[in-house]
């Protein structure tokens, strides 16, 4: 197993989840304020 490949994949996965969470949080905030 290539640890670099695992680390990069994990990093991208965390960034993707964080991005989705940020978009959802922003959407809920806009809905609650409008």
ABEGO torsion letter per residue (X at the ends): XBAAAAAAAAAAAAAAAAAAAAAAAAAAAAAAAX
